[in-house]
Amino acid sequence: MGFDTLLIRVADYTGDGVLDTEKIHIVGESFKSPLSWIYDLRSNGQVIYHHEGSYDLKSDSFFFDPRYVGKCSDYYSCKSKFFF
């Protein structure tokens, strides 16, 4: 089963008094595998910031080191803290 999570927050990120929408879509084969994400910040229907990224197998292994993220004890807690 795949990992597919969409998180959405609405707030006035730009400080103009209008609510903006922040979205991050995280996908992967499973939470145990490297993940990819797409981040968008929209204001008044316009994309004002967009970023796509991923962790390949090499960089995903950093989650085994609690010092990489800080204040976590194992792969799952470090990866969860980093993404969420």
MOHUUR-V384354 format. One record per run of one state. SS is the DSSP state (alpha for helix, beta for strand, coil for the rest). FROM is the first residue (numbers start at 0). TO is the last residue. If there is no record, write none. Layout:
ss->SS from->FROM to->TO
ss->SS from->FROM to->TO
This chain:
ss->coil from->0 to->1
ss->beta from->2 to->10
ss->coil from->11 to->18
ss->beta from->19 to->27
ss->coil from->28 to->33
ss->beta from->34 to->42
ss->coil from->43 to->44
ss->beta from->45 to->53
ss->coil from->54 to->55
ss->alpha from->56 to->63
ss->coil from->64 to->64
ss->alpha from->65 to->68
ss->coil from->69 to->73
ss->alpha from->74 to->82
ss->coil from->83 to->83
